[in-house]
């Protein structure tokens, strides 16, 4: 037949506690992941911009040397 509330309540309680513990671990992990991902993307963009600027400078120097 049907299970009474007294029988299923401990199992539900345990599941809710496990869910809460999982969320306590997962939420800070997701926040940290997003923080570091943002930093990595920003650093990647800065390095790409630097590399492009550097190559432009080197190319200008090579063109200047070829003309002289």
Legacy VTK file of the C-alpha trace (Angstrom):
# vtk DataFile Version 3.0
C-alpha trace
ASCII
DATASET POLYDATA
POINTS 68 float
0.000 0.000 0.000
0.880 3.565 0.563
3.812 4.571 2.751
3.070 6.818 5.667
4.793 10.163 6.129
6.646 8.837 9.164
8.272 6.199 6.979
9.379 8.447 4.086
10.186 11.623 6.050
13.671 10.529 7.200
14.665 9.650 3.643
13.363 12.959 2.316
15.169 14.815 5.099
18.429 13.063 4.284
18.031 13.841 0.580
17.374 17.534 1.297
20.445 17.753 3.534
22.581 16.088 0.865
21.209 18.508 -1.735
21.992 21.501 0.493
25.551 20.255 1.051
25.992 19.771 -2.668
24.807 23.315 -3.344
27.143 24.674 -0.656
30.028 23.082 -2.525
28.849 23.785 -6.076
27.893 27.470 -5.837
31.308 28.760 -4.668
32.986 26.476 -7.204
30.942 27.965 -10.058
31.636 31.516 -8.844
35.383 30.799 -8.673
35.330 29.123 -12.089
33.624 32.126 -13.681
36.021 34.531 -11.947
39.106 32.723 -13.218
37.620 32.184 -16.675
37.017 35.933 -16.954
40.595 36.658 -15.868
41.998 34.138 -18.343
39.940 35.588 -21.207
41.078 39.115 -20.327
44.723 38.031 -20.191
44.366 36.171 -23.495
42.994 39.291 -25.154
45.827 41.408 -23.733
48.449 38.928 -24.980
46.861 38.777 -28.436
46.823 42.585 -28.620
50.440 42.761 -27.472
51.497 40.139 -30.027
49.753 42.042 -32.810
51.359 45.335 -31.776
54.760 43.673 -31.475
54.506 42.103 -34.922
53.498 45.456 -36.414
56.575 47.094 -34.882
58.862 44.321 -36.148
57.311 44.520 -39.615
57.814 48.303 -39.750
61.451 47.898 -38.715
62.040 45.259 -41.379
60.453 47.478 -44.042
62.586 50.395 -42.900
65.755 48.260 -43.080
64.886 46.995 -46.572
64.385 50.552 -47.853
67.774 51.727 -46.595
LINES 1 69
68 0 1 2 3 4 5 6 7 8 9 10 11 12 13 14 15 16 17 18 19 20 21 22 23 24 25 26 27 28 29 30 31 32 33 34 35 36 37 38 39 40 41 42 43 44 45 46 47 48 49 50 51 52 53 54 55 56 57 58 59 60 61 62 63 64 65 66 67
